[in-house]
Amino acid sequence: MHTDGEKSVRQLAVDLLSRASVHQRYIVGIAGPPAAGKSTLAAELVDALNADDPGLAAVAPMDGFHLTSSVLASAGALHRKGEPDTFDVAGFVTRLKELRDTPLGGRVPWPTFDRVLKDPTPAGTVFTSQRIAVVEGNYLLLDQPGWREVRGLLDTVWYLDATDAVIEPRLRQRHSTDGKSADATENKIARSDLANARLIARSRSRADLRLRERNGSYLIEELH
């Protein structure tokens, strides 16, 4: 492992573009704890990739594979939403394989997550000719049954690290925006979010790069 310096999102995009093929889709994963900034990085990365070549890249969020609130409620698991077993991991793996195997130009619908409805939206985005897919989510590196297969379907994976001091205020804001009370928010953070963060951190050695955001740029460590 060695430090590879500090890079802007634009520089990260240039690095990715140098690896991508013109003939098949290149899939990059961004993993990390909840509220580390994965969605922000993924969106900014796609914007940078598309700036000079519109339609080159798109985000494929893992959150689209949440089990629905009704399914979780019927199982008595709604309060644990966001934990590994509250996702349709089999569906996620199947769609990742489709994203990898479908020739460029073919249609691959991808579900997204509606934060207002708090449920997935089927075919929220559709991949066709995009040569780069940015898959972001908590559990891309998880070494557990079902999830274990995900790592091999990604060409490279970045682990976006963040301290508790960074993620806790973001989680409080997120849960407050979702309408949770102060007590419910603290309970969710202590019993679920931080426990998930510890679980996710144990998987980071399976990543290719470890990133840490600093003033809009990212400190980079190569792990392999």
N, C-alpha and C positions, 0 to 999 in steps of 0.2 A: 504494500500500500504506500502511495506517495501523494503529496499534495500537488495538484495540477494548477494552482493559482486561483485567480478570481476571474469570472467571466460574466459578461452581460447576457441577457436573453438573446440578443442578436448574435453574439458569438456562439452561444449554444446552438442556435438555429443553423448557423453556417457549418458547425461540426456535424450536425445531423444530416444536412444536405449532402455533405461529402461522402456519407456512407450509404445513402439511399440509392436504390437502383431505379433506372427508368423503365424497367420491365415488370417489376413486382412491388407489392406494398411493403414498406418498412414500418415495423411496429415498435414504438418506444413506450415503455411503461414508466410512470411516475408514482412511486409508492411513498408511504410515510404515515405518521400518526394523524389523527383527526385534527383539523384546523392548522396544519403545518403550512398551508398555502399551495396545495397541489393543484386545485382548480385554477387558481390565479396564474401559476406558472404555466400550466397546460394551455390556457387561453392566450397568454402573452407569447408563448412559443409558437402557437399556430398562427397568430397574427404576424409574427416576424417572418415565418416561413411563407405566408401568403402575400406579404408586402410586395415582393418582386415577381411572384408567380401565383396569381389568384387561383384558388382551387387546388393548390398543391397538398394541403394538409387539413385535417379536421380532428376534433377531440372525440374520443370514444370513452365516456365516463363509466366506471364500474357501478356507480350509484343507480344506473338504470336497471340494475338487476336486484334491487331491493325486493323482497317479498312484499306484497301489498299489505296495507294496514289491516284490511279485513282478514286476510289470512293469518297475520300475526296475532290479531285480537282473538280470533277463534282458537288459537293455540295457547293463549295466555302469555304471549311473548312480546306484546306491543311495547312494553316498557324497556325491552332489550334491543329495540330496533337499532341497527348499526353494528351489532356484533356479528361475528363470522357466520353463524348458523341462521341468520336472518336474511341471507342473500340466496338467490337461485344460482348457486355456483355451477351446477351442471349446465344451465342455460348460458351462463357467462362463458364457460369453456367452449361450448358448442358454437357460440357466435364468434368467439375469437378465432376458432379454426376456420370458420366461414370467411372471416375478414382476411385471414392469411391466404386461404386457398383460392378464393374467387379472383379470376383474372381482372386486371384493371379495366374499368368500363362496366363490369358487372355490378348489379345492384345488391348492396348488403344493408338492410335496415338495422338501426341500432337504437335501443331504448335509452331515453334520458330520464332524469328525475325532476319532477315538478315540486319545487320547495313550497309552493303555495298549497297545492293539493296534498303534498307529502306522500306522493305515490308515483310510480313509474309512468312514463308516457311511451307506449309502444311506438317504434319507428320515429322517435323524436328527432333523429338525424338519419341521413341515408348516405352511405359511402358509394361512390361510383368510380371516378377516375383519380381520387386523391391518392397520391403515392406514399404519403406519410400519415400514419394514424398515431395519435397520442392518447394512450390509455392511462387514465389516472384513477387511483383508488387505494384504499388502506391496505388491502390484503393480497396484493399482486405477488408478494414474495413468501407468503405464508406456507410453511412446510407442514401442512396437515392434509389428511385425505380430502380429495375433491379440489382443494386449492393448490395442491402441489403441482398439478399439471399446468397451471397458468404460466409459470416462469419459462417453460420451454417453448411457449407460443409467442414470446416477446423477443425481439432481436436484441434489445438492450433495455436495462432497467436502471433508473435513477432512484436513489432513496433520498427524499427531501426531509432532512432532520430539523427538529425544532425543540427547544427546551420547554418544560412545563410553564415557565414564566412567560413564554410567548403564546403557547396554545390556550392556556386557561382563560385569559381575558377574551380571546376570540370565541371560545366555547360559550362563555357566559353571554356574550352578545348574540351569538347564534340561537341559543336556547330561549333567551329573552324575546328575540324577534319572532320565534316560533310560538310564543304565548305561554311558555312555562313560567310558573311562579319562581320566586327566588329560592325557596326550599327545594322545589323539584329540580331546578337547575343545578344546585350544589350536589344533590343526590345523584343526578345523572352523571355529572363530571366525576365524582369520587368513585361511584360504583361501576360505571360503564366506560366512559371516555378514557380515563387515565389507565384503567385496566387494559383496554384495547391498545392504548399507546405502548404499554409495556410489552404486550404480546407482539405487536408490530415491530418494535425495536429489536426483538430477538431474531427477526428475520433479515435484518439489514445486511448481513454478511453475504447474502445471496445476490445483492445488487452489483452492478458494474461501477457505478459512481455514487458517492455520497455528496450531497449538496447541502449548503446552509446559506440561507438568504442573509445578505448584509447590505443595507442601503440600496436596494434595487438591483444589486448584482448577486452572484452566487459563488461562494467559496467551494472549490471542487477537490475531492479526494478520489483517486482511482483505487478501487478495492481489489481489482484483479489485474 
